[in-house]
Amino acid sequence: EVLRRMERGYTSSRYLQIVERIRSEVPEAGLSADAIVGFPGETDAQFEETLELMRAVRFDTLNTAAYSPRPGTPAATWEDQVPEETKRERLSRINELATAHSLQRSQGLIGREVEVLVEGPNSKRPGQLRGRTRGGKRIFLEGSTDLIGALVQARVTEAYNFSV
């Protein structure tokens, strides 16, 4: 119902079908999405459905926000606005679950050799490089700056919420 009110062109069941197809073809595919909590009219039950969808998908990255009215949009004038406190609580819960899923996905890479596109130096740790795995996971590795722009193999030894 929330997706319909937001005028999205898909349903959660169709979304899950697409995710299942991607994961069957490319099991290590990194999936990211955006989620807005507190859209006008969103009920507690509908929010719980969002959490269930997240549990089914286990996103590598989920960009989240609480709905805020935009002047000139139909939803800004609807009477069934969700209270700010409810939005804050929902945002906290969705972020907690998203962080846990990202960490689980990162931990699944420990001990594995992964292909990495080396993007550049790690600005926070001199002498270290940063890059991305094929699944889009941020990775930090040791190596020469000569590797920037190259595809290299790296063994994952540590996992964090949003990187390895």
Backbone as a ProteinNet text record, in pm:
[ID]
protein_1_A
[PRIMARY]
EVLRRMERGYTSSRYLQIVERIRSEVPEAGLSADAIVGFPGETDAQFEETLELMRAVRFDTLNTAAYSPRPGTPAATWEDQVPEETKRERLSRINELATAHSLQRSQGLIGREVEVLVEGPNSKRPGQLRGRTRGGKRIFLEGSTDLIGALVQARVTEAYNFSV
[TERTIARY]
82.5	0	87.3	194	281.5	346.5	394.2	455	354.1	229.6	125.7	103.5	95.5	73.2	191.2	310	429	438.7	346.5	340.4	463.5	510.2	617.5	554.7	629.1	574.9	596.7	611.6	637.6	576.6	572	524.3	639.6	622.5	728.3	746	638.2	652.6	729.4	705	780.2	927.5	952.5	1089.4	1162.1	1097	1158	1186.3	1098.8	1123.1	1250.7	1268.9	1388.5	1513.5	1506.6	1620.1	1654.2	1552.6	1576.5	1644.8	1603.4	1664.9	1811.5	1836.9	1974.9	2061.1	2014.3	2093.5	2111	2015	2032.1	2136.6	2146.6	2242.9	2381.6	2383.2	2508.8	2498.2	2525.6	2506	2581	2696.3	2774.5	2737.4	2633.6	2593.2	2564.7	2619.4	2591.7	2467.3	2373.4	2249	2236.5	2200.9	2176.4	2042.8	1985.3	1854.6	1839.8	1731.7	1694.3	1562.5	1545.9	1421.2	1383.5	1256.7	1202.9	1103.2	1119	1022.7	934.4	811.4	722.1	652.2	640.1	561.9	418.7	348.9	213.3	126.6	61.6	-27.8	39.7	173.7	242.8	201.4	147.7	105.5	219.5	201.3	300.1	314.2	202.4	205.6	280.9	260.6	331.6	481	517	658.6	718.4	647.5	695.6	714.3	628.7	644.6	775.6	811.7	939.7	1055.3	1048.1	1152.9	1159.1	1044	1041.5	1106.1	1079.1	1141.8	1293.4	1337.9	1481.8	1541.7	1470.8	1521.3	1530.9	1438.3	1440	1555.2	1582.7	1683.8	1824.2	1838.3	1968.3	2059.6	2022.6	2097.5	2240.1	2331.8	2468.8	2472.3	2396.2	2387.9	2243.9	2195.3	2061.2	2071.6	2040.6	2039.1	1900.7	1895	1766.8	1743.8	1616.4	1577.9	1437.1	1407.9	1271	1203.6	1078.5	1003.8	997.5	1017.8	995.2	914.6	810.4	723.7	800	772.4	829.8	717.6	737.4	633.6	596.9	468.5	421	393.7	423.6	394.9	262.6	188.5	59.5	71.9	173	185.8	207.3	261.5	287.4	158.2	49.2	-78.5	-170.7	-130.5	-215.7	-228	-343.4	-369.5	-310	-275.2	-228	-75.3	-18.4	126	165.8	280	331.7	404.4	379	446.1	599.1	667.3	814.1	878.1	825.8	881.9	872.3	761.9	744.7	845.1	865	962.9	1103.3	1139.9	1273.1	1291.7	1189.7	1198.3	1210.9	1131.7	1137.9	1272.8	1323.7	1453.2	1563.3	1556.7	1655.1	1648	1528.8	1512.2	1559.3	1525.6	1563.9	1715.8	1776.1	1922	1993.3	1940.5	2000.4	1998.9	1886.6	1876.4	1966	1968.8	2052.8	2200.5	2243.1	2382.5	2415.4	2324.7	2346.7	2358	2271	2276.3	2405.4	2448.2	2571.9	2690.3	2693	2801.2	2798.3	2680	2669	2720.5	2684.7	2730.5	2883.2	2937.9	3083.5	3150.9	3097.1	3156	3156.8	3060.4	3055.2	3171.8	3245	3359.9	3491.7	3493.4	3618.1	3673.4	3803.7	3872.4	3863.1	3782.5	3765	3858.5	3898.2	3972.1	3868	3883.1	3789.3	3865.1	3798.7	3856.7	3825.2	3925.6	3913.1	3957.1	3877.3	3919.7	3981	4110.9	4181	4150	4088.7	4042.9	4141.4	4214.1	4306.4	4359.1	4433.9	4486.8	4375.4	4392.7	4301.2	4342.4	4258.6	4293.5	4308	4253.3	4260	4378.2	4439.1	4553.8	4660.7	4762	4870.4	4932.4	4963.4	5024.1	4923.5	4796.8	4692.6	4610.9	4556.2	4473.7	4327.5	4239.5	4096.6	4046.9	3943.5	3886.1	3747.8	3697.2	3563.7	3572.1	3497.2	3485.2	3386.1	3375.1	3275.9	3134.9	3111.4	2980.5	2959.9	3059.6	3047.4	3088	3136.4	3176.6	3307.6	3313.9	3436.3	3539.4	3662.4	3768.4	3895.2	3970.5	4097.8	4207	4318.8	4425.2	4560.8	4661.8	4799.3	4845.7	4932.1	4985.9	5039.4	5105.2	5166.5	5062.2	5083	4993	4997.6	5095.7	5100.3	4978.4	4911.1	4794.9	4665.9	4668	4546.8	4497.9	4370.6	4309.3	4315.2	4388.5	4404.3	4303.5	4276.8	4199.8	4299.5	4283.3	4374.5	4293.6	4359	4298.5	4341.2	4248.5	4279.7	4203.2	4266.4	4200	4141.4	4014	3946.1	3981.9	4032.3	4074.1	3993	3925.3	3846.7	3717.6	3614.5	3485.9	3433.6	3377.6	3317.6	3176.9	3104.6	2966.5	2953.4	3035.6	3018	3143.7	3239.1	3362.4	3429.4	3529.6	3612.5	3758.3
-119.1	0	126.1	125.4	243.1	267.6	161.3	178.4	235.8	191.3	243.4	391.8	429.2	569.7	656.8	597.7	671.4	674.4	606.5	596.7	528.9	425.5	341.8	244.4	204.1	116.7	-30.7	-69.6	-209.6	-242.1	-372	-419.5	-487.9	-512.1	-580.2	-723.2	-789.7	-927.5	-929.3	-832.8	-825.2	-795.6	-708.3	-675	-800.5	-880.1	-1003.4	-1102.1	-1108.4	-1195.8	-1154.2	-1025.5	-974.9	-1007.9	-987.7	-1018.9	-1167	-1252.7	-1397.1	-1432.8	-1370.2	-1398.4	-1353.5	-1235	-1185.1	-1279.4	-1314.5	-1398.9	-1540.1	-1588.4	-1721.7	-1718.4	-1606.9	-1592.6	-1551.6	-1461.9	-1408.1	-1406.4	-1519.5	-1528.2	-1422.4	-1378.7	-1279.9	-1135.8	-1116.3	-980.8	-897.5	-778.5	-685.4	-605.6	-602.7	-531.3	-412.9	-299.9	-181.4	-122.1	-45.9	14.2	138.1	208.6	324.2	292	337.5	315.8	443.3	477.4	592.6	540	580.9	543.3	662.9	634.9	741.5	815.4	752.3	814.5	828	936.2	956	830.6	794.5	679.3	547.5	544.9	419.5	371.4	250	191.8	111.6	74.7	-11.2	-142.5	-198.3	-325.9	-311	-201	-179.3	-161	-93.6	-80	-217.3	-301.5	-437.3	-515.8	-492.6	-557.3	-513.5	-387.7	-338.7	-413.7	-431.9	-506.2	-651	-711.1	-848.8	-856.5	-757.6	-753	-742.4	-659.2	-645.9	-778.6	-850.2	-980	-1079.5	-1070.2	-1160.9	-1128.4	-1000.2	-958.1	-954.4	-903.2	-884	-797.2	-671.4	-576	-560.3	-539.2	-504.3	-361.2	-276.1	-135.6	-90.1	-20.8	36.2	182.2	271.2	414.6	447.9	506.9	528.6	675.7	709.6	844.9	840.4	937.4	956.7	1051.4	1022.9	1108	1249.9	1345.5	1485.9	1547.3	1622.5	1680.7	1775.5	1765.9	1856.3	1947.2	2077.5	2169.5	2141.1	2146.1	2126.2	1981.6	1887.6	1746.5	1708.9	1617.7	1577.9	1526	1444.2	1382.6	1486.2	1600.8	1704.3	1757.5	1745.2	1799.8	1693.3	1568.2	1461.5	1475.3	1439.4	1454.7	1343	1231.2	1116.4	1114.1	1229.4	1239	1153.4	1089.8	1007.1	1099.1	1083.4	1169.2	1156.7	1266.9	1270.4	1165.5	1148.5	1049.7	908.6	878.1	746.7	730.1	835.6	829	804.8	874.6	856	712.3	657.6	521.6	420.9	439.7	349.1	359.8	480.4	498.9	429.2	440.4	373.3	221.5	166.8	21.6	-26.9	47.2	3.9	14.6	118.6	133.3	22.1	-15.3	-123.6	-254.8	-285	-408	-401.8	-287	-271.6	-289.8	-235.3	-249.1	-394.7	-464.3	-606.3	-688.7	-661.1	-735.9	-708.1	-583.5	-550	-621.4	-625.2	-694.7	-844.3	-904.4	-1047.1	-1075.4	-990.1	-1008.3	-992.8	-896.6	-878.6	-1000.6	-1051	-1167.1	-1290.3	-1298.8	-1411	-1413.3	-1303.2	-1295.5	-1333.9	-1344.2	-1375.7	-1509.3	-1506.1	-1625.9	-1647.2	-1568	-1584.3	-1492.9	-1540.5	-1456.4	-1381.6	-1251.1	-1170.4	-1084.9	-1056.6	-966.1	-823.6	-736.9	-599.7	-502.5	-400.4	-287.2	-186.7	-164.2	-71.8	70.2	148.8	282.5	393.4	375.5	480.8	457.1	554.7	540.3	556.8	492.1	509.3	638.3	738.9	869.5	864.5	761.5	753.1	671.7	592.3	510.1	516.1	598.3	608.1	471.2	446.5	320	211.4	240.5	142.2	190.1	94	124.8	95.1	153.4	123.7	80.4	-1.1	-47	-103.9	-172.3	-233.4	-375.4	-463.1	-599.8	-600	-712.9	-725.1	-699.6	-734.9	-713	-571.4	-484.5	-344.9	-316.4	-417.4	-398.6	-320.4	-220.2	-142.7	-231.9	-227	-310.9	-228.1	-256.8	-190.1	-295.6	-263.3	-361.1	-293	-373.3	-324.7	-336.7	-245.6	-253.5	-120.1	-125.2	-7.7	74.5	205	291.1	258.7	179.9	134.6	49	-4.1	-91.2	-13.4	118.3	198.1	181.6	147.3	124.3	-20.3	-103.4	-244.6	-333.3	-447.8	-553.9	-648.8	-673.5	-761.5	-861.4	-968.3	-1066.1	-1032.3	-1042.2	-1016.3	-1115.5	-1158.4	-1247.7	-1161	-1182	-1106.6	-1167.6	-1083.3	-1130.4	-1068.7	-958.2	-890.4	-839.3	-825.5	-775.7	-667.7	-564.8	-455.1	-433.2	-338.6	-315.6	-291.7	-202.8	-165.2	-182.4	-258.4	-280.8	-408.3	-450.8	-566.4	-527.8
0	0	0	79.7	86.3	-49.4	-114	-246.9	-346.7	-337.6	-427.2	-400.1	-272.7	-238.2	-280.4	-282.7	-326.9	-479.7	-544.1	-690.5	-748.5	-677	-729.9	-828.6	-926.2	-1029.7	-1002.7	-876.9	-844.4	-708.6	-679.1	-549.7	-477	-349.4	-274.6	-324.2	-364.2	-414.5	-546.4	-633.1	-759.1	-730	-635.2	-596.6	-549.3	-464.5	-414.6	-527	-625.9	-741.9	-814	-831.3	-899.2	-817.2	-686	-598.2	-606.6	-602.5	-611.4	-742.9	-850	-980	-981	-931.1	-925.7	-842.6	-724.2	-634.6	-689.9	-770.1	-829.6	-940.6	-1011	-1120.3	-1069.2	-969.9	-916.5	-763.2	-697.6	-552.4	-471.6	-520.8	-445.4	-479.6	-560.3	-598.7	-474.4	-472.2	-364	-398.4	-306.8	-331.9	-237.5	-294.9	-213.2	-254.1	-163.9	-190.3	-103.3	-127.1	-47.2	22.1	144.5	218	291.9	283.4	354.6	456.4	581.4	684.3	715.6	759.5	802.2	690.5	571.9	465.1	515.9	480.8	532.2	516.2	625.2	624.7	658.3	668.6	699	838.2	844.3	971.3	1033.1	1159.4	1225.1	1149.3	1105.6	1032.3	900.5	830.6	704.1	728.4	836	869	898.3	970.5	998.9	869	769.9	638.7	573.1	591.6	538.7	604.2	735.5	805.6	756.8	730.6	679.2	540.6	456.8	325.1	340.7	433.2	458.3	503.3	589.8	637.4	522.6	429.3	314.2	219.2	198.5	101	161.6	281.9	347.1	259.4	248.4	167.2	217.7	125.6	163	214	150.7	189.3	175.3	275.5	269.1	310	216.9	244.7	298.7	416.9	482.5	513.5	526.6	565.4	622	705.7	751.9	653.3	622.2	529.4	584.7	495.6	529.9	416.3	450.9	347.7	255.9	128.6	29.2	-21.6	-12.2	-59.7	-205.3	-232.3	-368.7	-405.2	-315.3	-343.5	-277.8	-340	-282	-138.5	-110.8	22.1	132.3	97.2	198	258.8	186.7	234.5	293.9	289.9	343.4	494.7	544.9	687.9	772.6	710.7	789.2	802.2	837.3	858.3	979.1	970.5	1079.8	1178.4	1309.1	1407.8	1401	1427.9	1420.8	1511.8	1631.8	1725.2	1666.7	1601.2	1537.3	1424.5	1347.3	1237.9	1292.2	1399	1458.3	1507.4	1573.1	1625.6	1510.9	1406.5	1290.7	1220.7	1207.2	1141.7	1221.8	1352.2	1436.8	1418.3	1416.6	1401.3	1264.8	1160.4	1025.3	1007.9	1066.4	1057.8	1133.6	1248	1327	1248.2	1185.2	1106.9	983.1	916.3	796.8	831.1	943.6	986.1	1016.1	1082.6	1113.7	986.2	889.1	762.8	687.7	684.7	615.1	679.3	812.1	882	850.2	849.3	816.7	676.4	582.4	444.2	437.8	512	516.2	577.7	687.1	754.7	664.8	575	481.8	384.3	375.8	285.1	352	484.4	555.2	506.2	474.1	426.2	276.6	209.4	64.7	-12.3	-130.4	-225.5	-307.4	-317.8	-394.1	-494.5	-605.4	-704.3	-660.5	-667.4	-619.1	-727.1	-750	-831.5	-734.6	-746.6	-657.4	-704.4	-614.5	-651.3	-615.5	-506.8	-466.8	-327.6	-275.5	-140	-36.2	77.5	189.8	260.5	255.5	312.9	464.7	528	673.8	724.1	635.5	676	568.5	588.1	490	463	336.6	296.5	265.2	288.2	259.2	139.5	64.4	-52.1	-21.6	-102	-92.1	-228.2	-227.9	-353	-330.6	-433.1	-427.9	-480.6	-414.9	-464.8	-580.4	-649.1	-756.5	-705	-579.8	-519.2	-469.1	-488.5	-448.6	-305.7	-233.9	-94.3	-90	-5.1	13.2	81.7	32.3	87.4	101.3	206.4	230.4	225.2	159	140.7	135.7	160.8	152.8	8.2	-33.6	-167.9	-215	-327.4	-387.6	-462.8	-468	-544.6	-693.7	-736.1	-875.8	-909.6	-807.9	-830	-855.7	-835.3	-854.6	-998.3	-1010.3	-1141	-1185.9	-1112.3	-1150.6	-1078.4	-1140.2	-1075.7	-1011	-881.8	-808.7	-726.5	-685.6	-595.8	-453.1	-360.2	-219.7	-132.8	-25.3	70.3	182.2	211	316.1	451.5	540.8	673.5	786.9	759.8	862.7	800.9	884.8	836.8	931	871.1	945.6	891.1	950.6	908	758	704.8	565.3	481.8	532.4	457.1	505.3	427.1	464.6	450.7
[MASK]
++++++++++++++++++++++++++++++++++++++++++++++++++++++++++++++++++++++++++++++++++++++++++++++++++++++++++++++++++++++++++++++++++++++++++++++++++++++++++++++++++++

